[in-house]
Amino acid sequence: MDKYINLLEEFVDNKITADEFERRFIQLFKGDNNLQPGTEFKILDKLFADVDAYCSDPNLIEDPRFDIDGGQLQVSAQETLNKLVKLIAV
């Protein structure tokens, strides 16, 4: 989980852009052969759905129910980070 937590921290601390986060998260998530079904996967899969819904150009957002902007993606990343940190602290 360290790879995910580090990436999430970079994004929520504004060290990387939403576009950079999107690219790196998709690469990490899709290439993670060690991720097993369970709580961690469910948390990250929810974030994956939000990353998939992310649209970098607000002019291209057709339906705000299905498309999110960088700010909304950052909120989702913060929520995910909080859940992962809480999960590994148990």
Secondary structure, 3 states (H helix, E strand, C coil): CHHHHHHHHHHHCCCCCHHHHHHHHHHHHHCCCCCCCCHHHHHHHHHHHHHHHECCCHHHCCCCCCCECHHHHHHHHHHHHHHHHHHHHC
